[in-house]
Amino acid sequence: MKPHPKAMLQKLLEECFVKNAFHVLLTVTDEEAAKRIALSKRTDEDFSSSAISKRNQQMKERFIKNYRVDFTNESNYDFIVNTSILSPEEVILKILNETK
């Protein structure tokens, strides 16, 4: 795939399949993730910090088993943004500034 200067792709496994791309990892604390889920009024899931942590660990293990990839390994990424205290607009600006 030819790099496109104005394309953005968000996938857990994109760092394995999309070469010559700028790979960004967006992180958030479990506590902030719980707040965001609660604010979204998603009532069909447990959004406690412990449930989120458990679900994240299960997903990590599943990806390692099925794809042999640890998508949480920060060395797979060019840039890491902790979104816990940032607005979506601030996240976008950080990424755009880093890719200039």
N, CA, C and O of each residue as an XYZ file, in Angstrom:
400
protein
N       0.851     -1.180      0.000
C       0.000      0.000      0.000
C       0.892      1.237      0.000
O       1.835      1.329      0.786
N       0.600      2.164     -0.863
C       1.351      3.398     -0.966
C       0.890      4.366      0.127
O      -0.313      4.552      0.313
N       1.828      4.984      0.852
C       1.426      5.938      1.893
C       0.640      7.105      1.305
O       0.977      7.618      0.237
N      -0.383      7.509      1.993
C      -1.196      8.650      1.587
C      -1.063      9.708      2.665
O      -1.370      9.442      3.827
N      -0.609     10.911      2.304
C      -0.330     11.929      3.324
C      -1.540     12.416      4.091
O      -1.384     13.020      5.152
N      -2.747     12.174      3.590
C      -3.931     12.683      4.273
C      -4.870     11.584      4.717
O      -6.045     11.842      4.979
N      -4.374     10.365      4.806
C      -5.219      9.252      5.215
C      -4.887      8.861      6.644
O      -3.726      8.887      7.053
N      -5.910      8.500      7.393
C      -5.704      8.025      8.752
C      -6.453      6.715      8.906
O      -7.591      6.578      8.458
N      -5.808      5.766      9.537
C      -6.355      4.435      9.684
C      -6.279      4.057     11.157
O      -5.236      4.249     11.782
N      -7.341      3.533     11.721
C      -7.332      3.122     13.114
C      -7.707      1.662     13.177
O      -8.850      1.282     12.924
N      -6.733      0.858     13.515
C      -6.946     -0.579     13.663
C      -5.971     -1.103     14.695
O      -4.858     -0.593     14.820
N      -6.376     -2.099     15.422
C      -5.474     -2.686     16.412
C      -4.298     -3.398     15.776
O      -3.228     -3.478     16.380
N      -4.471     -3.913     14.580
C      -3.405     -4.667     13.919
C      -2.782     -3.921     12.746
O      -1.996     -4.505     12.001
N      -3.109     -2.661     12.564
C      -2.595     -1.964     11.401
C      -1.089     -1.915     11.371
O      -0.509     -1.877     10.287
N      -0.419     -1.914     12.530
C       1.040     -1.853     12.524
C       1.661     -3.106     11.922
O       2.829     -3.089     11.534
N       0.909     -4.178     11.841
C       1.399     -5.418     11.237
C       1.190     -5.461      9.738
O       1.967     -6.088      9.019
N       0.156     -4.806      9.263
C      -0.237     -4.962      7.879
C       0.003     -3.737      7.006
O       0.118     -3.868      5.787
N       0.080     -2.573      7.587
C       0.265     -1.356      6.809
C       1.700     -0.882      7.009
O       2.046     -0.330      8.053
N       2.516     -1.102      6.004
C       3.919     -0.710      6.066
C       4.047      0.745      5.626
O       3.147      1.292      4.990
N       5.157      1.357      5.965
C       5.442      2.751      5.586
C       4.347      3.705      6.045
O       4.007      4.657      5.343
N       3.809      3.447      7.208
C       2.770      4.312      7.773
C       3.272      4.886      9.083
O       4.234      4.381      9.662
N       2.636      5.918      9.541
C       2.936      6.513     10.840
C       1.965      5.890     11.836
O       0.763      6.149     11.780
N       2.478      5.083     12.732
C       1.641      4.300     13.642
C       1.467      5.031     14.968
O       2.442      5.385     15.630
N       0.200      5.252     15.346
C      -0.135      5.993     16.556
C      -0.915      5.077     17.491
O      -1.861      4.404     17.083
N      -0.500      5.069     18.742
C      -1.225      4.339     19.789
C      -1.936      5.360     20.662
O      -1.303      6.258     21.217
N      -3.244      5.224     20.783
C      -4.031      6.075     21.674
C      -4.299      5.290     22.945
O      -4.837      4.184     22.899
N      -3.925      5.863     24.078
C      -4.136      5.201     25.357
C      -5.076      6.029     26.223
O      -5.296      7.216     25.984
N      -5.621      5.363     27.233
C      -6.491      6.022     28.199
C      -6.419      5.201     29.483
O      -6.277      3.979     29.431
N      -6.516      5.854     30.613
C      -6.534      5.105     31.872
C      -7.850      4.342     31.987
O      -8.858      4.734     31.398
N      -7.832      3.264     32.741
C      -9.065      2.501     32.951
C     -10.124      3.364     33.622
O     -11.311      3.244     33.318
N      -9.702      4.223     34.523
C     -10.645      5.087     35.233
C     -11.337      6.047     34.267
O     -12.554      6.225     34.319
N     -10.549      6.663     33.386
C     -11.134      7.587     32.409
C     -12.004      6.839     31.404
O     -13.053      7.337     30.995
N     -11.573      5.651     31.010
C     -12.388      4.834     30.104
C     -13.745      4.539     30.742
O     -14.779      4.594     30.076
N     -13.732      4.228     32.032
C     -14.986      3.956     32.745
C     -15.896      5.181     32.733
O     -17.102      5.061     32.521
N     -15.317      6.355     32.960
C     -16.115      7.599     32.933
C     -16.721      7.825     31.549
O     -17.893      8.182     31.428
N     -15.923      7.615     30.518
C     -16.407      7.843     29.149
C     -17.523      6.870     28.780
O     -18.493      7.250     28.123
N     -17.385      5.630     29.201
C     -18.434      4.649     28.921
C     -19.709      5.032     29.663
O     -20.805      4.950     29.108
N     -19.566      5.447     30.910
C     -20.730      5.849     31.696
C     -21.436      7.040     31.049
O     -22.665      7.074     30.982
N     -20.663      8.012     30.577
C     -21.250      9.190     29.934
C     -21.932      8.860     28.609
O     -22.828      9.581     28.169
N     -21.509      7.776     27.981
C     -22.110      7.394     26.697
C     -23.445      6.678     26.880
O     -24.139      6.371     25.912
N     -23.788      6.419     28.138
C     -25.054      5.769     28.491
C     -25.180      4.357     27.917
O     -26.272      3.888     27.598
N     -24.016      3.689     27.795
C     -24.034      2.286     27.371
C     -24.355      1.452     28.600
O     -23.510      1.272     29.477
N     -25.567      0.951     28.657
C     -26.034      0.247     29.850
C     -25.825     -1.259     29.777
O     -26.094     -1.972     30.744
N     -25.347     -1.742     28.643
C     -25.252     -3.185     28.443
C     -23.901     -3.766     28.839
O     -23.617     -4.916     28.505
N     -23.064     -3.014     29.534
C     -21.762     -3.543     29.917
C     -21.329     -3.003     31.269
O     -21.752     -1.932     31.704
N     -20.478     -3.772     31.912
C     -19.877     -3.366     33.183
C     -18.752     -2.399     32.861
O     -17.794     -2.773     32.185
N     -18.849     -1.170     33.329
C     -17.825     -0.188     33.018
C     -16.993      0.199     34.239
O     -16.445      1.299     34.306
N     -16.906     -0.711     35.193
C     -16.006     -0.465     36.312
C     -14.562     -0.566     35.826
O     -14.282     -1.247     34.839
N     -13.656      0.104     36.511
C     -12.242      0.058     36.138
C     -11.710     -1.366     36.105
O     -10.927     -1.720     35.225
N     -12.132     -2.178     37.057
C     -11.647     -3.564     37.097
C     -12.171     -4.371     35.915
O     -11.450     -5.206     35.368
N     -13.422     -4.132     35.514
C     -13.980     -4.838     34.354
C     -13.266     -4.423     33.074
O     -13.002     -5.259     32.210
N     -12.956     -3.148     32.950
C     -12.243     -2.658     31.770
C     -10.844     -3.256     31.719
O     -10.389     -3.694     30.662
N     -10.174     -3.274     32.847
C      -8.830     -3.860     32.907
C      -8.857     -5.337     32.518
O      -8.000     -5.804     31.767
N      -9.836     -6.058     33.028
C      -9.965     -7.485     32.706
C     -10.255     -7.679     31.221
O      -9.657     -8.546     30.583
N     -11.161     -6.884     30.668
C     -11.503     -6.994     29.245
C     -10.292     -6.666     28.370
O     -10.054     -7.339     27.367
N      -9.532     -5.644     28.741
C      -8.332     -5.291     27.984
C      -7.303     -6.416     28.010
O      -6.692     -6.723     26.987
N      -7.114     -7.023     29.157
C      -6.163     -8.131     29.277
C      -6.611     -9.328     28.439
O      -5.788     -9.971     27.788
N      -7.894     -9.625     28.452
C      -8.416    -10.732     27.642
C      -8.229    -10.462     26.149
O      -7.884    -11.369     25.392
N      -8.456     -9.222     25.727
C      -8.275     -8.882     24.324
C      -6.805     -8.997     23.933
O      -6.485     -9.510     22.861
N      -5.924     -8.527     24.787
C      -4.487     -8.633     24.527
C      -4.091    -10.099     24.362
O      -3.390    -10.446     23.412
N      -4.526    -10.950     25.266
C      -4.200    -12.381     25.204
C      -4.760    -13.026     23.939
O      -4.104    -13.862     23.318
N      -5.976    -12.634     23.562
C      -6.600    -13.182     22.349
C      -5.809    -12.786     21.102
O      -5.606    -13.613     20.213
N      -5.366    -11.543     21.029
C      -4.595    -11.096     19.873
C      -3.237    -11.784     19.814
O      -2.773    -12.144     18.732
N      -2.604    -11.967     20.949
C      -1.318    -12.672     20.959
C      -1.510    -14.100     20.500
O      -0.718    -14.612     19.709
N      -2.550    -14.745     20.987
C      -2.820    -16.136     20.607
C      -3.161    -16.255     19.125
O      -2.604    -17.103     18.428
N      -4.065    -15.417     18.639
C      -4.564    -15.536     17.269
C      -3.647    -14.926     16.206
O      -3.566    -15.437     15.089
N      -2.959    -13.836     16.550
C      -2.181    -13.111     15.551
C      -0.693    -13.012     15.879
O       0.099    -12.532     15.068
N      -0.321    -13.470     17.078
C       1.061    -13.373     17.550
C       1.539    -11.920     17.598
O       2.691    -11.621     17.284
N       0.647    -11.039     17.990
C       0.940     -9.613     18.065
C       0.438     -9.070     19.396
O      -0.697     -9.313     19.806
N       1.325     -8.325     20.057
C       0.918     -7.616     21.266
C       0.677     -6.164     20.878
O       1.614     -5.369     20.809
N      -0.581     -5.823     20.624
C      -0.897     -4.471     20.175
C      -0.656     -3.427     21.259
O      -0.725     -2.229     20.984
N      -0.372     -3.863     22.493
C      -0.063     -2.912     23.558
C       1.430     -2.618     23.662
O       1.839     -1.778     24.464
N       2.241     -3.293     22.869
C       3.683     -3.074     22.885
C       3.990     -1.722     22.246
O       3.866     -1.557     21.033
N       4.382     -0.780     23.056
C       4.577      0.590     22.591
C       5.688      0.717     21.558
O       5.723      1.696     20.813
N       6.595     -0.250     21.496
C       7.672     -0.172     20.505
C       7.166     -0.400     19.081
O       7.909     -0.185     18.123
N       5.916     -0.832     18.929
C       5.318     -1.014     17.603
C       4.790      0.292     17.014
O       4.298      0.307     15.885
N       4.885      1.371     17.758
C       4.264      2.627     17.345
C       5.292      3.738     17.218
O       6.323      3.732     17.892
N       4.998      4.683     16.349
C       5.849      5.854     16.150
C       5.523      6.969     17.136
O       6.375      7.795     17.464
N       4.289      6.982     17.597
C       3.840      8.072     18.464
C       2.754      7.536     19.383
O       1.885      6.775     18.956
N       2.809      7.936     20.641
C       1.836      7.475     21.635
C       1.181      8.698     22.263
O       1.859      9.635     22.684
N      -0.146      8.672     22.319
C      -0.891      9.784     22.904
C      -1.778      9.237     24.013
O      -2.637      8.388     23.776
N      -1.560      9.733     25.223
C      -2.445      9.407     26.328
C      -3.615     10.380     26.237
O      -3.456     11.581     26.454
N      -4.776      9.853     25.917
C      -5.955     10.690     25.681
C      -6.749     10.988     26.954
O      -7.797     11.630     26.892
N      -6.266     10.534     28.087
C      -7.034     10.621     29.335
C      -7.487     12.030     29.690
O      -8.591     12.214     30.202
N      -6.649     13.026     29.425
C      -7.017     14.394     29.802
C      -7.130     15.306     28.588
O      -7.142     16.529     28.727
N      -7.212     14.719     27.406
C      -7.278     15.512     26.180
C      -8.647     15.408     25.530
O      -9.321     14.383     25.623
N      -9.040     16.478     24.879
C     -10.271     16.451     24.079
C      -9.938     15.777     22.746
O      -8.766     15.666     22.387
N     -10.954     15.328     22.016
C     -10.684     14.760     20.685
C      -9.914     15.735     19.786
O      -9.033     15.325     19.031
N     -10.246     17.003     19.872
C      -9.564     18.001     19.053
C      -8.091     18.109     19.428
O      -7.240     18.257     18.552
N      -7.783     18.035     20.723
C      -6.390     18.092     21.174
C      -5.605     16.867     20.711
O      -4.429     16.974     20.363
N      -6.249     15.715     20.707
C      -5.601     14.486     20.232
C      -5.243     14.635     18.759
O      -4.123     14.328     18.353
N      -6.189     15.102     17.970
C      -5.951     15.290     16.538
C      -4.799     16.267     16.309
O      -3.926     16.015     15.479
N      -4.796     17.368     17.034
C      -3.727     18.358     16.874
C      -2.363     17.776     17.233
O      -1.378     18.036     16.543
N      -2.300     16.992     18.304
C      -1.038     16.359     18.686
C      -0.526     15.454     17.563
O       0.658     15.481     17.229
N      -1.413     14.666     16.994
C      -1.016     13.742     15.928
C      -0.576     14.526     14.692
O       0.463     14.226     14.103
N      -1.355     15.518     14.304
C      -1.010     16.313     13.137
C       0.318     17.033     13.323
O       1.129     17.094     12.399
N       0.542     17.574     14.508
C       1.817     18.267     14.775
C       2.987     17.307     14.723
O       4.072     17.675     14.273
N       2.784     16.095     15.173
C       3.857     15.105     15.176
C       4.196     14.608     13.767
O       5.321     14.179     13.510
N       3.236     14.667     12.876
C       3.474     14.154     11.521
C       3.974     15.210     10.553
O       4.241     14.907      9.390
N       4.105     16.443     11.017
C       4.591     17.526     10.127
C       6.073     17.355      9.858
O       6.667     18.158      9.138
